[in-house]
Amino acid sequence: MERFLPHELDFPADPWQRFAAGRPEVRCPAGYLIYLQETQATCFYYLRSGRVKSYIQSEDGAQRVLRIYEQGSLFGEASFFDELPRVSSAVALTACQIVPIDRELVRAEFARDPSLAMMMLSYLARTVRVLSEQVDDMAFRPARQRIARHLLTLSPTPDGTLSCTQEEIAASISASRVTVARILSEFARNGWLKTLYGGVRLLDEGALLRLCRPGGH
């Protein structure tokens, strides 16, 4: 079934694992600040295990979540490639194992397999598309659609469970936690999902997809 996962379309399973194969990981406890907004990007990261949050922070301390990364993801790559200061920060949401990827390793892997460079270009282009869709969501879509779309970007377990708190959803879609709680309760009454402690379980993914399409209500 279609899902809003443009960063994964047409890619083999865990395509970035070759960057991390045989390399030592850094073990981070929950709450560990991996990198900070406005710092220089000397590497990017492969997430071997755990969950990582990417966010931007305003001068008054307000935060906007950009994305939650799951096992097998790359993160921090955009500023690495454009060689400008980082536009976001990243923090470990759970205990994590991350593998730093530096320029020497990238050059070696691209030389060994040029198709990997093309895959990376496609990945970066799709990341831009995802961010553009986030701007569209914030500017034009009602909260019900924004929540449905956000849930459909998350990777479920085999039983359909999504690890996401109401606070994380609220920060990701620029809504209040009260609004998120109200809409999740509505979705649960409709039989679309079941709310859990620290997450939800999808029961009718098709209903969320229909809500997100033009004219969905």
Buried (B, 14 or more C-beta within 10 A) or exposed (E): EEBBBBBBEEBEEEBBEEBBEEEEBEBBEEEBEBBEBEEEBEBBBBBBBBBBBBBBBEEEEEEBBBBBBBBBBBBBBBBBBEEEEBBBBBBBBEBBBBBBBEEEBBEEBBEEEEEBBEBBEBBBEBBEEBEEBBEEBEEEBEBBBBBBBBBBBBBBEEEBBBBBBBEBBBBBBBBEBEBBBBBBEEBBEEEBBBEEEEBBBBBBBEBBBEBBEEEBE
